[in-house]
Amino acid sequence: MFERESRQIQGIHDAYSAKQQAEYKAQHDAIATEVARLMGEGAEITDQVVQEQIKQHYEFICQFWKPNKQAYKSLALTYVLDPAFEATYESFAPGLAKYIKSAIEIWADENLS
């Protein structure tokens, strides 16, 4: 299952220019870096500052696709189940994949239908 999804994501990725890919990566990395920093400082996933970063993550995702609550939570689940996604988040800080997944679940429950 994840192999097929990874190929689909790669196909989408290939549709953007190198400049666009770099811009999207920078946006994503800024969010992940900030969430990792907050996690490292001991912020709870329910903390307003963490939840604001998750809102920014959702807005980042919406550049490509506008998920509803269930879809966004499913995406978050891939962050801990798909080795490629997990490695991406874990490269920012150990434990970030699970942390951001849990924070997304809370934000989605409170903000999406």
The first five atom37 places (N, CA, C, CB, O) and aatype in JSON, in Angstrom:
{
  "aatype": [12, 13, 6, 1, 6, 15, 1, 5, 9, 5, 7, 9, 8, 3, 0, 18, 15, 0, 11, 5, 5, 0, 6, 18, 11, 0, 5, 8, 3, 0, 9, 0, 16, 6, 19, 0, 1, 10, 12, 7, 6, 7, 0, 6, 9, 16, 3, 5, 19, 19, 5, 6, 5, 9, 11, 5, 8, 18, 6, 13, 9, 4, 5, 13, 17, 11, 14, 2, 11, 5, 0, 18, 11, 15, 10, 0, 10, 16, 18, 19, 10, 3, 14, 0, 13, 6, 0, 16, 18, 6, 15, 13, 0, 14, 7, 10, 0, 11, 18, 9, 11, 15, 0, 9, 6, 9, 17, 0, 3, 6, 2, 10, 15],
  "atom_mask": [
    [1, 1, 1, 1, 1],
    [1, 1, 1, 1, 1],
    [1, 1, 1, 1, 1],
    [1, 1, 1, 1, 1],
    [1, 1, 1, 1, 1],
    [1, 1, 1, 1, 1],
    [1, 1, 1, 1, 1],
    [1, 1, 1, 1, 1],
    [1, 1, 1, 1, 1],
    [1, 1, 1, 1, 1],
    [1, 1, 1, 0, 1],
    [1, 1, 1, 1, 1],
    [1, 1, 1, 1, 1],
    [1, 1, 1, 1, 1],
    [1, 1, 1, 1, 1],
    [1, 1, 1, 1, 1],
    [1, 1, 1, 1, 1],
    [1, 1, 1, 1, 1],
    [1, 1, 1, 1, 1],
    [1, 1, 1, 1, 1],
    [1, 1, 1, 1, 1],
    [1, 1, 1, 1, 1],
    [1, 1, 1, 1, 1],
    [1, 1, 1, 1, 1],
    [1, 1, 1, 1, 1],
    [1, 1, 1, 1, 1],
    [1, 1, 1, 1, 1],
    [1, 1, 1, 1, 1],
    [1, 1, 1, 1, 1],
    [1, 1, 1, 1, 1],
    [1, 1, 1, 1, 1],
    [1, 1, 1, 1, 1],
    [1, 1, 1, 1, 1],
    [1, 1, 1, 1, 1],
    [1, 1, 1, 1, 1],
    [1, 1, 1, 1, 1],
    [1, 1, 1, 1, 1],
    [1, 1, 1, 1, 1],
    [1, 1, 1, 1, 1],
    [1, 1, 1, 0, 1],
    [1, 1, 1, 1, 1],
    [1, 1, 1, 0, 1],
    [1, 1, 1, 1, 1],
    [1, 1, 1, 1, 1],
    [1, 1, 1, 1, 1],
    [1, 1, 1, 1, 1],
    [1, 1, 1, 1, 1],
    [1, 1, 1, 1, 1],
    [1, 1, 1, 1, 1],
    [1, 1, 1, 1, 1],
    [1, 1, 1, 1, 1],
    [1, 1, 1, 1, 1],
    [1, 1, 1, 1, 1],
    [1, 1, 1, 1, 1],
    [1, 1, 1, 1, 1],
    [1, 1, 1, 1, 1],
    [1, 1, 1, 1, 1],
    [1, 1, 1, 1, 1],
    [1, 1, 1, 1, 1],
    [1, 1, 1, 1, 1],
    [1, 1, 1, 1, 1],
    [1, 1, 1, 1, 1],
    [1, 1, 1, 1, 1],
    [1, 1, 1, 1, 1],
    [1, 1, 1, 1, 1],
    [1, 1, 1, 1, 1],
    [1, 1, 1, 1, 1],
    [1, 1, 1, 1, 1],
    [1, 1, 1, 1, 1],
    [1, 1, 1, 1, 1],
    [1, 1, 1, 1, 1],
    [1, 1, 1, 1, 1],
    [1, 1, 1, 1, 1],
    [1, 1, 1, 1, 1],
    [1, 1, 1, 1, 1],
    [1, 1, 1, 1, 1],
    [1, 1, 1, 1, 1],
    [1, 1, 1, 1, 1],
    [1, 1, 1, 1, 1],
    [1, 1, 1, 1, 1],
    [1, 1, 1, 1, 1],
    [1, 1, 1, 1, 1],
    [1, 1, 1, 1, 1],
    [1, 1, 1, 1, 1],
    [1, 1, 1, 1, 1],
    [1, 1, 1, 1, 1],
    [1, 1, 1, 1, 1],
    [1, 1, 1, 1, 1],
    [1, 1, 1, 1, 1],
    [1, 1, 1, 1, 1],
    [1, 1, 1, 1, 1],
    [1, 1, 1, 1, 1],
    [1, 1, 1, 1, 1],
    [1, 1, 1, 1, 1],
    [1, 1, 1, 0, 1],
    [1, 1, 1, 1, 1],
    [1, 1, 1, 1, 1],
    [1, 1, 1, 1, 1],
    [1, 1, 1, 1, 1],
    [1, 1, 1, 1, 1],
    [1, 1, 1, 1, 1],
    [1, 1, 1, 1, 1],
    [1, 1, 1, 1, 1],
    [1, 1, 1, 1, 1],
    [1, 1, 1, 1, 1],
    [1, 1, 1, 1, 1],
    [1, 1, 1, 1, 1],
    [1, 1, 1, 1, 1],
    [1, 1, 1, 1, 1],
    [1, 1, 1, 1, 1],
    [1, 1, 1, 1, 1],
    [1, 1, 1, 1, 1],
    [1, 1, 1, 1, 1]
  ],
  "atom_positions": [
    [[0.82, -1.19, 0.0], [0.0, 0.0, 0.0], [0.87, 1.25, 0.0], [-0.94, 0.0, 1.2], [0.67, 2.13, -0.84]],
    [[1.82, 1.36, 0.92], [2.63, 2.57, 1.03], [3.51, 2.77, -0.2], [3.48, 2.52, 2.28], [3.8, 3.91, -0.57]],
    [[3.94, 1.69, -0.82], [4.76, 1.81, -2.02], [3.98, 2.51, -3.12], [5.24, 0.42, -2.5], [4.51, 3.39, -3.8]],
    [[2.71, 2.13, -3.31], [1.87, 2.76, -4.32], [1.68, 4.24, -4.0], [0.5, 2.05, -4.41], [1.79, 5.09, -4.89]],
    [[1.39, 4.55, -2.74], [1.2, 5.94, -2.34], [2.48, 6.74, -2.53], [0.73, 6.03, -0.89], [2.44, 7.89, -2.96]],
    [[3.62, 6.13, -2.21], [4.9, 6.82, -2.39], [5.14, 7.13, -3.86], [6.05, 5.98, -1.83], [5.65, 8.2, -4.19]],
    [[4.78, 6.21, -4.75], [4.92, 6.46, -6.19], [4.0, 7.58, -6.64], [4.62, 5.18, -6.99], [4.38, 8.41, -7.46]],
    [[2.78, 7.62, -6.09], [1.84, 8.7, -6.45], [2.39, 10.04, -5.99], [0.45, 8.44, -5.83], [2.33, 11.03, -6.73]],
    [[2.92, 10.08, -4.79], [3.49, 11.33, -4.27], [4.67, 11.75, -5.13], [3.93, 11.16, -2.79], [4.81, 12.93, -5.45]],
    [[5.51, 10.8, -5.51], [6.66, 11.12, -6.37], [6.17, 11.68, -7.7], [7.54, 9.87, -6.6], [6.76, 12.61, -8.23]],
    [[5.1, 11.12, -8.25], [4.54, 11.62, -9.5], [4.07, 13.05, -9.38], [0.0, 0.0, 0.0], [4.29, 13.86, -10.28]],
    [[3.43, 13.36, -8.27], [2.99, 14.74, -8.02], [4.21, 15.64, -7.89], [2.11, 14.81, -6.73], [4.25, 16.73, -8.46]],
    [[5.19, 15.18, -7.13], [6.42, 15.93, -6.91], [7.09, 16.26, -8.24], [7.38, 15.13, -6.01], [7.57, 17.38, -8.43]],
    [[7.13, 15.3, -9.16], [7.78, 15.49, -10.45], [7.06, 16.52, -11.32], [7.85, 14.19, -11.19], [7.65, 17.04, -12.26]],
    [[5.81, 16.82, -11.01], [5.03, 17.77, -11.8], [5.43, 19.23, -11.53], [3.55, 17.59, -11.51], [5.04, 20.12, -12.28]],
    [[6.2, 19.47, -10.49], [6.61, 20.82, -10.12], [8.04, 21.09, -10.56], [6.47, 21.04, -8.61], [8.87, 20.18, -10.63]],
    [[8.31, 22.35, -10.86], [9.67, 22.73, -11.25], [10.61, 22.6, -10.05], [9.7, 24.19, -11.81], [10.16, 22.49, -8.91]],
    [[11.89, 22.61, -10.32], [12.88, 22.53, -9.25], [12.71, 23.71, -8.28], [14.31, 22.5, -9.83], [12.87, 23.54, -7.07]],
    [[12.4, 24.88, -8.82], [12.21, 26.06, -7.96], [10.98, 25.86, -7.06], [12.04, 27.34, -8.83], [11.04, 26.14, -5.87]],
    [[9.88, 25.38, -7.64], [8.68, 25.13, -6.84], [8.95, 24.07, -5.77], [7.51, 24.69, -7.74], [8.54, 24.22, -4.62]],
    [[9.64, 23.01, -6.15], [9.95, 21.96, -5.18], [10.77, 22.52, -4.03], [10.71, 20.81, -5.87], [10.53, 22.18, -2.87]],
    [[11.74, 23.36, -4.34], [12.57, 23.97, -3.3], [11.74, 24.87, -2.39], [13.73, 24.78, -3.93], [11.94, 24.88, -1.17]],
    [[10.81, 25.63, -2.98], [9.94, 26.49, -2.18], [9.04, 25.68, -1.26], [9.09, 27.38, -3.1], [8.88, 26.01, -0.08]],
    [[8.45, 24.6, -1.79], [7.59, 23.76, -0.97], [8.38, 23.08, 0.14], [6.89, 22.7, -1.84], [7.91, 22.97, 1.27]],
    [[9.58, 22.63, -0.19], [10.42, 21.98, 0.82], [10.76, 22.97, 1.93], [11.72, 21.41, 0.18], [10.73, 22.63, 3.11]],
    [[11.09, 24.19, 1.55], [11.42, 25.22, 2.54], [10.22, 25.51, 3.45], [11.88, 26.51, 1.85], [10.38, 25.66, 4.66]],
    [[9.02, 25.59, 2.86], [7.82, 25.82, 3.67], [7.61, 24.67, 4.67], [6.58, 25.96, 2.76], [7.39, 24.89, 5.86]],
    [[7.69, 23.46, 4.15], [7.5, 22.28, 5.0], [8.56, 22.23, 6.1], [7.55, 21.0, 4.17], [8.24, 22.0, 7.27]],
    [[9.81, 22.44, 5.72], [10.9, 22.33, 6.68], [10.8, 23.39, 7.77], [12.24, 22.45, 5.97], [11.15, 23.13, 8.92]],
    [[10.32, 24.58, 7.42], [10.16, 25.64, 8.44], [9.12, 25.21, 9.48], [9.73, 26.97, 7.77], [9.31, 25.42, 10.67]],
    [[8.04, 24.62, 9.02], [7.0, 24.15, 9.95], [7.54, 23.02, 10.8], [5.74, 23.68, 9.17], [7.39, 23.04, 12.03]],
    [[8.15, 22.03, 10.17], [8.68, 20.88, 10.91], [9.75, 21.3, 11.91], [9.25, 19.84, 9.94], [9.81, 20.78, 13.03]],
    [[10.6, 22.24, 11.52], [11.64, 22.73, 12.42], [11.04, 23.39, 13.65], [12.56, 23.72, 11.7], [11.49, 23.18, 14.77]],
    [[10.01, 24.2, 13.43], [9.36, 24.89, 14.55], [8.64, 23.91, 15.46], [8.38, 25.94, 14.03], [8.71, 24.04, 16.68]],
    [[7.95, 22.94, 14.89], [7.26, 21.95, 15.72], [8.3, 21.13, 16.51], [6.37, 21.01, 14.84], [8.08, 20.82, 17.68]],
    [[9.4, 20.78, 15.87], [10.47, 20.04, 16.57], [11.03, 20.87, 17.72], [11.61, 19.67, 15.58], [11.31, 20.33, 18.8]],
    [[11.2, 22.16, 17.5], [11.7, 23.04, 18.56], [10.73, 23.07, 19.73], [11.93, 24.48, 18.01], [11.13, 22.95, 20.89]],
    [[9.46, 23.22, 19.42], [8.44, 23.25, 20.48], [8.4, 21.93, 21.24], [7.07, 23.56, 19.89], [8.31, 21.92, 22.47]],
    [[8.47, 20.83, 20.51], [8.49, 19.52, 21.15], [9.71, 19.41, 22.08], [8.51, 18.4, 20.09], [9.6, 18.94, 23.21]],
    [[10.86, 19.86, 21.59], [12.09, 19.82, 22.37], [12.02, 20.66, 23.63], [0.0, 0.0, 0.0], [12.67, 20.35, 24.63]],
    [[11.23, 21.7, 23.6], [11.04, 22.57, 24.77], [9.99, 22.01, 25.72], [10.64, 23.98, 24.33], [9.74, 22.57, 26.78]],
    [[9.37, 20.89, 25.33], [8.39, 20.25, 26.21], [6.97, 20.72, 26.03], [0.0, 0.0, 0.0], [6.11, 20.45, 26.87]],
    [[6.69, 21.43, 24.93], [5.32, 21.9, 24.69], [4.39, 20.71, 24.49], [5.27, 22.84, 23.47], [4.72, 19.76, 23.78]],
    [[3.23, 20.77, 25.1], [2.21, 19.75, 24.92], [1.61, 19.89, 23.52], [1.11, 19.86, 26.01], [1.59, 20.99, 22.96]],
    [[1.12, 18.79, 22.97], [0.52, 18.85, 21.63], [-0.72, 19.72, 21.59], [0.18, 17.45, 21.14], [-1.13, 20.18, 20.52]],
    [[-1.32, 19.95, 22.74], [-2.51, 20.8, 22.82], [-2.17, 22.28, 22.98], [-3.38, 20.34, 23.97], [-3.05, 23.13, 22.91]],
    [[-0.91, 22.59, 23.2], [-0.47, 23.97, 23.38], [-0.89, 24.81, 22.17], [1.06, 24.05, 23.59], [-0.76, 24.36, 21.04]],
    [[-1.37, 26.01, 22.42], [-1.86, 26.88, 21.35], [-0.79, 27.14, 20.3], [-2.34, 28.21, 21.94], [-1.12, 27.21, 19.11]],
    [[0.46, 27.29, 20.69], [1.53, 27.56, 19.73], [1.77, 26.34, 18.84], [2.83, 27.95, 20.47], [2.02, 26.49, 17.64]],
    [[1.71, 25.16, 19.41], [1.84, 23.93, 18.62], [0.67, 23.82, 17.65], [1.91, 22.67, 19.55], [0.85, 23.52, 16.47]],
    [[-0.52, 24.06, 18.15], [-1.7, 23.95, 17.31], [-1.68, 24.99, 16.18], [-2.96, 24.12, 18.16], [-2.21, 24.72, 15.09]],
    [[-1.1, 26.15, 16.41], [-0.96, 27.15, 15.35], [-0.02, 26.63, 14.26], [-0.43, 28.49, 15.92], [-0.25, 26.87, 13.08]],
    [[1.03, 25.92, 14.65], [1.93, 25.33, 13.66], [1.21, 24.25, 12.86], [3.18, 24.74, 14.35], [1.45, 24.1, 11.66]],
    [[0.34, 23.5, 13.51], [-0.42, 22.48, 12.79], [-1.38, 23.14, 11.8], [-1.21, 21.58, 13.78], [-1.58, 22.63, 10.7]],
    [[-1.95, 24.26, 12.19], [-2.79, 25.02, 11.24], [-1.97, 25.41, 10.02], [-3.4, 26.29, 11.93], [-2.44, 25.31, 8.89]],
    [[-0.75, 25.85, 10.25], [0.12, 26.21, 9.14], [0.45, 24.98, 8.28], [1.42, 26.86, 9.66], [0.53, 25.07, 7.06]],
    [[0.63, 23.84, 8.95], [0.88, 22.59, 8.21], [-0.32, 22.27, 7.33], [1.17, 21.42, 9.19], [-0.16, 21.92, 6.16]],
    [[-1.53, 22.38, 7.88], [-2.74, 22.12, 7.11], [-2.81, 23.07, 5.91], [-4.0, 22.27, 7.99], [-3.12, 22.63, 4.8]],
    [[-2.54, 24.34, 6.12], [-2.56, 25.31, 5.03], [-1.51, 24.97, 3.97], [-2.32, 26.73, 5.56], [-1.74, 25.15, 2.78]],
    [[-0.36, 24.47, 4.42], [0.66, 24.02, 3.49], [0.13, 22.87, 2.63], [1.94, 23.58, 4.24], [0.28, 22.87, 1.41]],
    [[-0.5, 21.89, 3.28], [-1.07, 20.74, 2.57], [-2.14, 21.2, 1.58], [-1.67, 19.72, 3.58], [-2.26, 20.65, 0.49]],
    [[-2.91, 22.2, 1.96], [-4.01, 22.68, 1.1], [-3.52, 23.3, -0.21], [-4.83, 23.68, 1.86], [-4.34, 23.55, -1.1]],
    [[-2.24, 23.55, -0.34], [-1.7, 24.01, -1.62], [-1.82, 22.92, -2.68], [-0.23, 24.45, -1.46], [-1.83, 23.19, -3.88]],
    [[-1.9, 21.67, -2.22], [-1.91, 20.52, -3.11], [-3.24, 19.79, -3.13], [-0.82, 19.56, -2.73], [-3.62, 19.18, -4.13]],
    [[-3.95, 19.86, -1.98], [-5.15, 19.05, -1.79], [-5.81, 19.53, -0.51], [-4.81, 17.49, -1.73], [-5.1, 19.85, 0.46]],
    [[-7.15, 19.6, -0.47], [-7.84, 20.08, 0.72], [-8.52, 18.9, 1.42], [-8.87, 21.18, 0.36], [-9.65, 18.55, 1.1]],
    [[-7.82, 18.3, 2.39], [-8.4, 17.14, 3.07], [-9.44, 17.53, 4.11], [-7.3, 16.34, 3.74], [-9.36, 18.58, 4.75]],
    [[-10.44, 16.65, 4.26], [-11.39, 16.8, 5.36], [-10.74, 16.22, 6.62], [-12.76, 16.09, 5.04], [-9.58, 15.82, 6.6]],
    [[-11.49, 16.18, 7.7], [-10.94, 15.72, 8.98], [-10.35, 14.32, 8.87], [-12.01, 15.75, 10.06], [-9.21, 14.09, 9.26]],
    [[-11.13, 13.39, 8.36], [-10.66, 12.01, 8.3], [-9.44, 11.86, 7.4], [-11.77, 11.1, 7.8], [-8.5, 11.14, 7.73]],
    [[-9.46, 12.54, 6.28], [-8.33, 12.45, 5.35], [-7.05, 13.05, 5.95], [-8.66, 13.16, 4.03], [-5.97, 12.49, 5.78]],
    [[-7.19, 14.17, 6.64], [-6.01, 14.81, 7.26], [-5.45, 13.92, 8.37], [-6.38, 16.2, 7.82], [-4.23, 13.79, 8.51]],
    [[-6.34, 13.32, 9.16], [-5.89, 12.42, 10.21], [-5.25, 11.16, 9.6], [-7.08, 12.03, 11.12], [-4.3, 10.61, 10.16]],
    [[-5.76, 10.71, 8.47], [-5.16, 9.57, 7.79], [-3.77, 9.91, 7.27], [-6.06, 9.1, 6.62], [-2.85, 9.11, 7.36]],
    [[-3.63, 11.12, 6.73], [-2.3, 11.56, 6.31], [-1.34, 11.54, 7.49], [-2.37, 12.98, 5.69], [-0.21, 11.07, 7.38]],
    [[-1.8, 12.06, 8.63], [-0.97, 12.08, 9.82], [-0.55, 10.67, 10.23], [-1.7, 12.76, 10.98], [0.57, 10.45, 10.69]],
    [[-1.44, 9.72, 10.07], [-1.12, 8.34, 10.41], [0.01, 7.81, 9.55], [-2.36, 7.45, 10.25], [0.84, 7.03, 10.02]],
    [[0.06, 8.24, 8.29], [1.16, 7.79, 7.44], [2.51, 8.28, 7.94], [0.95, 8.26, 6.0], [3.54, 7.69, 7.63]],
    [[2.51, 9.35, 8.72], [3.77, 9.88, 9.24], [4.45, 8.91, 10.2], [3.52, 11.2, 9.94], [5.66, 8.99, 10.4]],
    [[3.68, 8.01, 10.79], [4.27, 7.01, 11.68], [4.28, 5.61, 11.07], [3.52, 6.98, 13.0], [5.02, 4.74, 11.53]],
    [[3.47, 5.38, 10.04], [3.39, 4.04, 9.45], [4.26, 3.88, 8.19], [1.96, 3.72, 9.1], [4.79, 2.8, 7.94]],
    [[4.4, 4.93, 7.42], [5.2, 4.87, 6.2], [6.65, 5.21, 6.55], [4.65, 5.84, 5.1], [6.93, 6.31, 7.04]],
    [[7.57, 4.29, 6.32], [8.97, 4.54, 6.71], [9.57, 5.81, 6.1], [9.82, 3.37, 6.3], [10.38, 6.47, 6.75]],
    [[9.18, 6.16, 4.88], [9.73, 7.37, 4.26], [9.25, 8.63, 4.97], [9.35, 7.42, 2.79], [10.04, 9.53, 5.26]],
    [[7.94, 8.69, 5.25], [7.41, 9.84, 5.99], [8.0, 9.9, 7.39], [5.88, 9.78, 6.06], [8.41, 10.96, 7.86]],
    [[8.04, 8.75, 8.05], [8.58, 8.72, 9.41], [10.03, 9.22, 9.42], [8.5, 7.29, 10.0], [10.4, 10.03, 10.27]],
    [[10.83, 8.76, 8.48], [12.24, 9.18, 8.42], [12.35, 10.68, 8.19], [12.97, 8.42, 7.3], [13.24, 11.34, 8.74]],
    [[11.46, 11.22, 7.37], [11.49, 12.66, 7.13], [11.31, 13.43, 8.43], [10.4, 13.07, 6.12], [12.1, 14.32, 8.75]],
    [[10.28, 13.09, 9.19], [10.02, 13.82, 10.43], [11.05, 13.5, 11.51], [8.63, 13.5, 10.95], [11.44, 14.38, 12.27]],
    [[11.47, 12.27, 11.58], [12.47, 11.9, 12.59], [13.81, 12.57, 12.32], [12.64, 10.38, 12.62], [14.63, 12.7, 13.23]],
    [[14.06, 12.99, 11.07], [15.32, 13.68, 10.76], [15.37, 15.07, 11.41], [15.5, 13.81, 9.24], [16.45, 15.62, 11.61]],
    [[14.21, 15.62, 11.75], [14.17, 16.9, 12.44], [14.39, 16.72, 13.94], [12.84, 17.61, 12.19], [15.06, 17.54, 14.58]],
    [[13.83, 15.64, 14.5], [13.99, 15.34, 15.92], [13.41, 13.96, 16.19], [13.29, 16.43, 16.82], [12.34, 13.62, 15.68]],
    [[14.1, 13.17, 16.98], [13.54, 11.85, 17.34], [12.2, 12.03, 18.05], [14.53, 11.07, 18.25], [12.07, 12.82, 18.98]],
    [[11.21, 11.28, 17.6], [9.88, 11.35, 18.19], [8.95, 12.33, 17.51], [0.0, 0.0, 0.0], [7.77, 12.4, 17.86]],
    [[9.46, 13.1, 16.53], [8.61, 14.13, 15.91], [7.47, 13.52, 15.11], [9.45, 15.01, 15.0], [6.38, 14.1, 15.07]],
    [[7.67, 12.39, 14.47], [6.6, 11.8, 13.66], [5.37, 11.52, 14.52], [7.08, 10.49, 12.98], [4.25, 11.87, 14.15]],
    [[5.57, 10.9, 15.65], [4.44, 10.59, 16.54], [3.84, 11.87, 17.13], [4.9, 9.64, 17.68], [2.62, 12.0, 17.23]],
    [[4.69, 12.8, 17.51], [4.26, 14.07, 18.1], [3.37, 14.84, 17.12], [5.48, 14.92, 18.52], [2.28, 15.28, 17.48]],
    [[3.85, 15.0, 15.89], [3.08, 15.78, 14.91], [1.8, 15.05, 14.53], [3.93, 16.07, 13.66], [0.78, 15.69, 14.29]],
    [[1.85, 13.73, 14.45], [0.64, 12.94, 14.18], [-0.41, 13.22, 15.24], [0.97, 11.42, 14.13], [-1.57, 13.5, 14.91]],
    [[-0.02, 13.16, 16.49], [-0.96, 13.38, 17.59], [-1.49, 14.81, 17.6], [-0.3, 13.07, 18.93], [-2.66, 15.04, 17.87]],
    [[-0.62, 15.77, 17.31], [-1.04, 17.17, 17.26], [-2.02, 17.41, 16.11], [0.18, 18.1, 17.12], [-2.98, 18.16, 16.26]],
    [[-1.78, 16.77, 14.99], [-2.69, 16.89, 13.84], [-4.06, 16.32, 14.19], [-2.12, 16.17, 12.6], [-5.08, 16.92, 13.85]],
    [[-4.09, 15.19, 14.86], [-5.37, 14.58, 15.23], [-6.2, 15.54, 16.08], [-5.15, 13.27, 15.99], [-7.41, 15.65, 15.87]],
    [[-5.58, 16.21, 17.01], [-6.3, 17.17, 17.86], [-6.79, 18.36, 17.03], [-5.39, 17.66, 19.02], [-7.95, 18.76, 17.12]],
    [[-5.88, 18.92, 16.21], [-6.27, 20.07, 15.4], [-7.41, 19.71, 14.46], [-5.06, 20.6, 14.6], [-8.37, 20.47, 14.32]],
    [[-7.31, 18.56, 13.82], [-8.35, 18.13, 12.88], [-9.69, 17.96, 13.58], [-7.95, 16.83, 12.2], [-10.72, 18.39, 13.06]],
    [[-9.68, 17.34, 14.75], [-10.93, 17.15, 15.5], [-11.59, 18.47, 15.86], [-10.67, 16.35, 16.75], [-12.82, 18.57, 15.9]],
    [[-10.77, 19.48, 16.13], [-11.3, 20.77, 16.57], [-11.62, 21.73, 15.42], [-10.32, 21.42, 17.49], [-12.36, 22.69, 15.6]],
    [[-11.07, 21.47, 14.23], [-11.18, 22.47, 13.17], [-11.75, 21.99, 11.85], [-9.87, 23.03, 12.92], [-12.08, 22.8, 10.98]],
    [[-11.88, 20.69, 11.67], [-12.36, 20.17, 10.38], [-13.61, 19.32, 10.58], [-11.26, 19.34, 9.69], [-13.89, 18.83, 11.67]],
    [[-14.34, 19.17, 9.49], [-15.54, 18.32, 9.55], [-15.38, 17.16, 8.59], [-16.82, 19.13, 9.21], [-16.28, 16.33, 8.48]]
  ]
}
